[in-house]
Amino acid sequence: MTDPQTGRDGRLVIDGDRATLVFERRLPFPIDVVWAAITDPGQRRRWFGETTIDSREGGVIDMVADGPPLPPERKRMTGRILVWDPPNVFEHQWCQPIVEDGVVRYELRADGQDTILRFTHRGLGVGNATGFRGGTHAYLDRLEAYLSGDVLPDWLTRRRQIVATGGETP
């Protein structure tokens, strides 16, 4: 695994007409705490949006993200859970009307008292992956704030800040 700070702001890995978004973050929390924040619908609702998860391989995930200025039906993401390996790997399909179908994967690794989170979103077109980079960054910032007990940054404001500093194209 690469240095978690190297991919903190996200990077694109391009393969032909498809791309993978990769983020790596060191979170100063135990792995079980991070796992719960990512997979427990009640906790996930606080930093991401309305979520239901059938917590098993083959189960279904359904989410409506808070933040993006789109109608709920455009923000709705559904998919099957492909890997459910608590507290290490959570992988699911990402089927959303505004982008190509893809796969999102959360990999967690304990590192002392901290957790290394490696987040990937693969299968996106290059343009959509570029556009998703700032939004994903903003959601991961919200996850960190949630875990810290801090006020969550407004998603749209945070995404605009990332775009303004060159973190993605608008």
N, C-alpha and C positions, 0 to 999 in steps of 0.2 A: 504494500500500500504506500502511496506517496504521502508526503508531508500534508497533514490535514489543512494547514493554512494555505498551501498552494492552490487548492481548489475551493477555498472559502467563498470567493465571489463567483464561482461557477466558471466552467470552461466548456467549450463545444468540441466534440470529437466528430469529425465529418467523415462519412464513408459513402461516396457517391452522392445520391440525392437525399440521403438520410443523415440524421445527426443524433448524437446522444449528449444530453446535458449531464454534467458531472459536478457535484458539489461535495466537498469534504469539510466537516466541521468537528472541532474538539469542543465537546460540551462538558462543563464541570459538574456533571451529575452522574450518579450510578446508572448502569445500563438498564436496570428494571424501571427506573423513573422515566428514562427517555423512551423505552419501549411502550410504557403505558400512555405517555403523551401522544405517541404516534398512532397507537392502535385502539385505545379506549375511545369510543364514540363521544362520550361526555367531555373528555379532555380535549379531543381533537376539535370538537365544535368551538371551543374557546379560542383557538389560534388559527383555525383554517376555515371552518364553516360547518353547517349541518352535515352530519355524517352518520351512516349506518354501516356496520361491518358485521358480517357473518364470519366470525373469527375461526376459520379453518381453511385448509387447502380445498379449493373448489367452491368455497363460499362466495358471496357477492359483496361488493363494496359499492356504495352510492353516496356521492357527496355533491353539495352545492356550495361552492366557494364564496366566502365573504370577500368583498373588495372590488373585484373587477366591475366596471360600470356596464354590465350586460344584463339582459333579462335572465331570470333563473334557469329557463330551459336551455340557454346557451352556455351557462356556467356548469350545468349538471354534468357530472362525470360518473360513469358506471363501469363495472368490469368484474371479472372473476378473480379470486385470489389464487395466484399461481404457486406461491411459496408462503407457508406459515410456519416459521421455525423460531418460537419465542426463546429468548429475547434477542435473537440474532438477525433474522431475515424476515422481512415482510415485502412481498412482491405481488403486484396486481396489474391487471390490464387497465389502460386509461383510454376509455372510449368517450369522446366528447364531440359535439357537433362542430366546433370551431377548428379542430385540428385532426390530423391523421391519427388513427388508432396507434397506441404505443403501449409501453410497459414501464411502470415505475417500480423502483426497488430501493428499499431502505435496508442498509447493512449496518449493524451495530457491533462494535468491538470494545470491550472493556479495556481501559488503559489506566491502571491504578484506580484512583477514585473517579476518573473521567470516562467519558464514552466518546469514541470516534464514530461519527455518523458519516456514512458514504451514501449519498443520494444520487440515483441515476434515473433519467427519463429518456428512454431510447425509442426509436421508430418515428420520430418527428421529421418532417421536412426541414431543410436547413433554415428557411425563412421563419417558420413557426418556432423552431428551437431557439433561434436568435431572439424572437419576440417573447418567448416564455422565460428567458434567462432572468430578466429583472424581476418578474413576478414571482418566480420560484425563490430567488434570493430574498425577496420581501417576506414570503411565507416562512422561510427558514429563520429569518430575523424575528418574526413573530413567535415561532416555536421557542427560540432562545429566551425571548422576553417572558413568555408564559412560564417556562421552567424556572426562571429567575424570580418570578413574582413581580416583575416590572410591568409598567403600563405597556400594552402592546402598541407598536407603531401602526398608524393607519396604513393599510396596504397600499392604497393609491398614492398617498404622499410619499411613502418609502420607495415605491417603484419609480416615481418621477425623479426622486433624488438619485437613484441608481442610474437612470437614463441620462440625467444631467451630468453625471460624473464619468460618462463613457462606459457604463456597465452593460449597455445593450442599445440596440436601435429602437426608436419609438414604435 
